[in-house]
Amino acid sequence: MGATKTEHFTDAQNQIAIIAKALGHPARIAIIEYLLKANQCICGDIVNELPLAQPTVSQHLKELKNAGIIKGNISGNSICYCIDEKTIAILNNYFLKITQAISVSKCC
């Protein structure tokens, strides 16, 4: 999606696209799954769980945070990350609408 074309779409469409783009990398999916499994804020543990260098993990965390999928709080000299429930609810509602539309659709 070109940067100059986003204004032709609704805020909701742009928001879902940003979230979907952030979810488009397996390392980010692994980070989300780890945060869900841990069920608490995690600081440096994420680097120990993935086969990636610390700067790479930091970049993926930044992308997830910019999309609103995770949130981070400063705890001492590190950042504590957890899932942002509001963004997950937006994503859930979006897929629920798709699922409901498909269940009543007579296409193909």
C-alpha positions as CSV (number, residue, x, y, z in Angstrom):
1,M,0.0,0.0,0.0
2,G,1.6,3.2,-1.1
3,A,2.0,5.9,1.5
4,T,0.2,8.5,-0.7
5,K,-2.9,6.2,-1.1
6,T,-3.8,5.6,2.5
7,E,-6.0,8.7,2.6
8,H,-8.4,7.0,0.2
9,F,-9.3,4.5,2.9
10,T,-11.1,4.7,6.2
11,D,-9.3,5.1,9.5
12,A,-10.5,1.6,10.4
13,Q,-9.2,0.1,7.2
14,N,-5.8,1.8,7.7
15,Q,-5.7,0.6,11.3
16,I,-6.4,-3.1,10.4
17,A,-3.7,-2.8,7.6
18,I,-1.1,-1.5,10.1
19,I,-1.9,-4.3,12.5
20,A,-1.9,-7.0,9.8
21,K,1.5,-5.7,8.5
22,A,3.0,-5.9,12.0
23,L,1.7,-9.5,12.2
24,G,3.3,-10.4,8.9
25,H,6.6,-11.7,10.3
26,P,7.1,-15.1,12.1
27,A,9.4,-13.5,14.7
28,R,6.6,-11.1,15.7
29,I,4.1,-14.0,16.0
30,A,6.6,-15.8,18.2
31,I,6.9,-12.8,20.4
32,I,3.2,-12.5,20.8
33,E,2.8,-16.2,21.5
34,Y,5.6,-15.9,24.2
35,L,3.9,-13.0,25.8
36,L,0.6,-14.9,25.9
37,K,2.3,-18.0,27.3
38,A,4.1,-15.9,30.0
39,N,0.8,-14.1,30.9
40,Q,2.7,-11.2,32.4
41,C,5.0,-8.4,31.4
42,I,8.4,-9.6,30.1
43,C,11.5,-7.6,29.9
44,G,14.8,-9.3,28.7
45,D,13.4,-12.8,28.6
46,I,12.2,-12.4,25.0
47,V,15.7,-12.3,23.6
48,N,16.5,-15.6,25.4
49,E,13.5,-17.3,23.8
50,L,14.1,-16.4,20.1
51,P,17.0,-17.4,17.9
52,L,17.6,-13.7,17.1
53,A,20.1,-11.1,18.2
54,Q,19.0,-8.5,20.7
55,P,18.9,-5.6,18.2
56,T,16.7,-7.7,15.9
57,V,14.3,-8.5,18.7
58,S,14.2,-4.9,19.7
59,Q,13.2,-3.9,16.1
60,H,10.4,-6.4,16.1
61,L,9.2,-5.2,19.5
62,K,9.2,-1.7,18.1
63,E,7.1,-2.7,15.1
64,L,4.6,-4.5,17.4
65,K,4.4,-1.5,19.7
66,N,4.0,1.0,16.9
67,A,1.0,-1.1,15.6
68,G,-0.4,-1.1,19.1
69,I,-0.3,-4.8,19.5
70,I,1.9,-4.7,22.5
71,K,2.6,-2.0,25.1
72,G,5.7,-1.3,27.1
73,N,6.3,0.2,30.5
74,I,9.6,1.4,31.8
75,S,10.7,-0.7,34.7
76,G,14.0,0.5,36.1
77,N,16.5,0.5,33.2
78,S,14.4,-1.9,31.0
79,I,11.0,-2.0,29.3
80,C,8.4,-4.5,30.4
81,Y,6.2,-5.7,27.5
82,C,2.7,-7.2,27.4
83,I,-0.2,-7.6,25.0
84,D,-2.5,-4.5,24.4
85,E,-6.0,-5.9,24.9
86,K,-7.6,-2.9,23.0
87,T,-5.9,-3.7,19.7
88,I,-6.6,-7.4,20.0
89,A,-10.2,-6.6,20.6
90,I,-10.2,-4.5,17.4
91,L,-8.7,-7.4,15.5
92,N,-11.1,-9.9,17.0
93,N,-14.1,-7.7,16.0
94,Y,-12.8,-7.4,12.4
95,F,-12.4,-11.2,12.0
96,L,-15.8,-11.8,13.7
97,K,-17.4,-9.6,11.1
98,I,-15.7,-11.6,8.3
99,T,-16.7,-14.9,9.9
100,Q,-20.3,-13.7,10.2
101,A,-20.4,-12.5,6.6
102,I,-19.0,-15.8,5.3
103,S,-21.5,-17.9,7.3
104,V,-24.4,-16.2,5.5
105,S,-22.8,-15.9,2.2
106,K,-23.9,-18.1,-0.8
107,C,-20.8,-17.3,-2.9
108,C,-19.0,-20.1,-4.7
